[in-house]
Structure formats: C-alpha cells, structure tokens
C-alpha cells in the first residue's frame, strides 16, 4: 500500500512538471506549424519570463497575477522582436541557416542575462500563501503551488484553443500552416500571422517561466536550456505542429521524468528524455497524434 501512495504522489508531481513542459512545448509546436522552424531560443524566452517575474516581485513588490501578466506581455514583445530581427530576414533562406540563427539567438539571450545579472541562481520570493491539501492521512498531498500550476496551465491551453479555433487571427494561422502560398493569395497577411504566432508562443513561455520560478523557488540565466530542449522533445513526442499533441507530450515528459527520479535513477533523467526522442523518431516520427504527410519539393 505504501508503494501506491508513493505512486500517487509522484503522479501529482509529474503532472505539475508536465504542465510547465506543455506550456513551453506549445510555443515550439505553433512556430513549427507555421514556418517549419525549430525556435531554439524559445527556452530562453521562458528564462526571461522567470527573471521578469523575479524582478517584478522582488523590487516592485507585485503580486503573483501582476507579475504573471507583466512577464507574459514582456515575453510577447520579446518574441515578436526576435522574429522580426533574427528570423524574418531569413524567411527565404535555407532551413539550416534559420536553425543556426535560432541557436545563436539562444546563446545571445543567455549570456546577455549572465552579463547583466550574473550566472548565480537567485531565490524566487514566495508570493503564495502556504496551502497543503492532504489525502490518506497525509501520505499524499497537493500544495498550493501545484494547484496554481494546474489552474493557470488549463486556463491558458483552453484560451489558446479558443484563439486558434474561433478568432480571425487563429483561422489565419491555421490557413498559413496548411498552405502559405494559398493563404497569401486569399489576402491573409503572412507577416502579421507569423508575428502573432510568435507572440502567443512567447507569452505561454513567459507564463511557464513564472510558474517554474514559483515551483522551484529559484531562477538563473541558464535555466532555459535543458527544459527548452525537453519541451522540444515533448512537442515531437506528441506530434510537432499539433497543439493537443504538444500538451499531451509535455504531460508525458513531465510524468516520465518524475517517475525516473522517484525510482532511483535521477542521474539519467535527461538521458531518458533524449532516448525517448530517438525512439519516437525511429518508430513514429510524426509523434503520437501526428500523421505522416508528403513534403512538397
């Protein structure tokens, strides 16, 4: 019975981590769906969101909601600027050129932050009241931080689905993802649509940065590298370019990593994530919810 309680507790922890991965993976999958670019700077936008929230709380004494909204707004602007400055000029270039630029932008953001704030970790202030809901006589529990992560993630995923499915901008995104040339001929503003995609994805990454700062109570300039890569694995796992697939992949990645740590193999948690990527690419390259499509050449 004790093992069952441990399993339930790790399930709760895994869903918390998976929720954060899901928010980051959604940005990857949206950008890839529109312009077929793996935006490796996306994990560092998540890091910027965490730091913006940190400074908002530490120096301006703002509450959680205010810090979250400011971080999402700032990351939205940052994502659009990165797209306009670094990616738009390369839209007609080869994919490898855009990929190298994305990697370069990732290192640029990381070491700009190292230059200005230093490489050391900083303790994220506690902005939530202590809350702990216990089950089975205290053997299984959910904290206020975890409930907050569940609620914010669910709200943002539902909101994103509404924007993509019901708004004019969302319909334009789906049209561009399906056939960019045809969408252009139908009068859709391609530049605006791509910028809107980066804006939405970056806002979600900013929210994930705030949540992870609260969850782990620490931020540092290099915090976006590994989670960013794992969120990319999550997007591939679920089916890159598919929004529900990214959410599913993020949840699975969080659960897998948590159970690997819980059952005594924490040293190999990163190796497991990338082993999953290799396995998926070998067995089903399109991901769990993806379908194989022919690429036009």
N, C-alpha and C positions, 0 to 999 in steps of 0.2 A: 504493500500500500504506500509505503514511503516513496518508492520509485514513481508511483503515479502522481504524487504531489509534486515531486521534482519535475516531472514531465509537464504538468500543467503550468508551473511557474516559468519554466523555460519557454513554453508556448506563448505566454503573456509577454515575456521579454523579447522573444523573436518577432512578434507582431509589431512591437514598438520600434525595433530597429528596422524591420521591413517597411514600415510606414515611411521612415525617412529615406530609405533607398528608393521607394516608389516615387516620392516627390522629385528626387534628382533624376531618376530614370525617365520620367515623363518629359523632362526638357530635352534629353538626348533623343528620345523617340520622335518628338514633334519636329525638331530640326532635321533629323534624318528623313522623316517622311516628306518634308517639303523640298529640301535641296540636296538630299543624299550626302550630307556632311556629318561626320562624327566630330562634334564640337568638344574637343578635349579640354577646352578652357571652362567647360560647364561646372566641373567640380570646384574650380577656384572662384566662380561666382557664388557658389554655396558657401565657401570660406569667407568671402567678402560680406555676405549676408550675416554670418555669425558675428563678424567683427563690428559691423554697423550696429547690430543689436547690443553688443557688448558696450560700445561707447555710448549708445543712447541710454542704457540703463545705468552705467557706472558714472558718467559725467553729467548727464542731463536728468537723471533720476526719473526716467519714464517707466510706466508700467509695461506689462507684457504685450498687451494689444497694441499700444502705441509703437513700441519697438518693432513688433512684427510688421505692422503696416509701413513703417519707415524703411525697414530692411527690404521689404518686397518692392516698394517704389524705387528705392535706390538701385536695386539689382535689375529692375526693369530698364531703367535708364542705362545702366552699365551694359546690359545685354544688347540693347539697340546700338549703342556706340561701338561696341566690339564688332557687331555685324556690319555697320556702315564703314568703319575704318579698316578692319582687317579682312573681312570676307567678301564684301560687295565688289571690290576691285578685282577679285579672283574668280568671279562667278563664271566667266568663260574659260578659265584655266583648267588644267588637268586636276583630277581629284587628289593626286598626291601632293600638289602644290598647296591646295586648301588644307589638307591634313597636316602638313608640316607647319603651316601658319597657325593652325589651331594648337599644336603642341608648343610652338613658340609663344603664343599668347598666354598659354597656361603658365609657363615658366616666368613670363613677364609679370603677371599678376602676383604670383607667389613671392618673387624677390623684390618687387616694389613694396609689398607689405613687410617683408623682412627688413628692408632698408628703413622704413618709417616706424615700425613698432617693435622690431627685434624678433628673433627667432624663438624666444622662450614662450612657453604656454602661459596663459593668463586665466585666472579663476573667473568663471562666469557668475555674476551675482545671482543670488536666489531671489526670484521675483514671484514665486508662488507660495501660498500658504501650505503648511505641511498637511498632507492628506494620505491616509493609508486605509484601504478597504480590505479587510481580511476574510478569508474563507477557510473552512475546515480547521477551525481552531487556530488560525494564524499561520498555518503551514503553506498557504498560498495567499498572495496579496497583490493588489494593484495600487500603484501610487498615483498621486495627483498629476505628476509629470506624464505618466503613461496615458492616463485618461485624456490629458490635454493633447498629446500627440495623436491619439486615435481621432479625437474630435476635429482637430484642425486638418488632418490629412483627409478624412472623409469629406469634410466641407469643401476643401479645395479640389478634390477629384471630381465631386459632383458638379461644382461650379465650372470646372474645365470642360466636362462633358456637355454641360448646358451651352457654354460658349461655342464649342466646336459644332454641336448639332443644331442649335437653334438661332444663332446670330448670323448676320450677314458676313461678318469677318470670318467666322468659323466655316461657313459654307465656301467662302473663297479659299480658305486653307485646304479644305478637302478637294476642291477643284484643282488647285495648283499641285497638290500631292498626286492626284490621279493623272493629270496631263497638263504640264505647264504651258506648252505651246497653244493648246486648245483654249486654256483659261485666258491666256493673253489675247487671243483672237476674239474672245467673248467680252472683252473690255475689263477684265479683272486687273487691278493694279498689282503687279507682281512684287515690286519693291515694297509697297506698303504691307502686303500679305506676309512676306518673309520677315519684315521687321516686327510685325505683330506676333509672329510665331516665336521669334527670339525673346520678345517682351514677356510673353506668357511663360515660356520655359524658364526664363531667368527669375521671374517672380516666384515661381514654385521652388527653384533652387534656393533663393533667399529665405523663403519660409522654412525650408529644410535646415538651413544653417542656424536659424534661430532655435528651432526645436532641438537640434543636436547639442547646441550650446547649453540649453536648459537641462537636457537629459544627462550629459556627461559632466556638466559644470566646468567646462574648460574649452578654450579656443586657442589656436595657434596658426601661423601663416601657412603651414604645410598640411593642414588638416583636410584639405580638399582633394589631395592627390589620390590616396587609396580609396576612400569612399566614392570618388568620382569614377574611378576605374571599375569598382564593384557595381555601381549603378549602371554603367555601360554593359557589364556582363548581365545584369538583371534585365536590361532592355532587350538584349539579344536572346536571353532565355525565354522571355515572354513573347517575343516577336517584334523586332525593332520596326518602328513606323506605325505600330498599333497601340493606341492609348491604353485600352484594357490590358493588353499584353505587358506593357511596361509596369502597370500597377501590380499585376499578378507576379511578374518576375521579381519586382522589388520585395514583395512579401515573401516569396520563396527564398530569395537570397538571404533576407534577414533571419528567417527560420533556420535555414541550413547553417549559417554562421553561428547562430546562438547555440544550436544543438552540438555543433562541433566543439565549441568552447566548453559547454556544460559537461560533456562526457570525456573530458580529459585530453583533448587534442588542440588546445588553444594555439600552440605553436604553428599548426598547419591551417589555421582558418583562412589565411589569404591564399595559400596554395590550393585549398579546396575550391575557392571561388573561381580561380582561373582554370582549374581542372574541369569544372562544370562547363566553362566557356568552350574549351577544346572538345568536350564530349558532345555538346549541343551542335557545334559546327560540323562534327563528324556524322552525327546521327540525324539531326533535323536542323539544317542551317537556318531555316525560316523561323525557328522558335516554336513555342508551344501553340500559340494562337495564329502563327503566320502561315501563309500559303506560298508555295513556290510559284514565281511569276517569271516569264521570259523578259530579259532586259533588251530594250531596243538599242541597236547599234547603228 
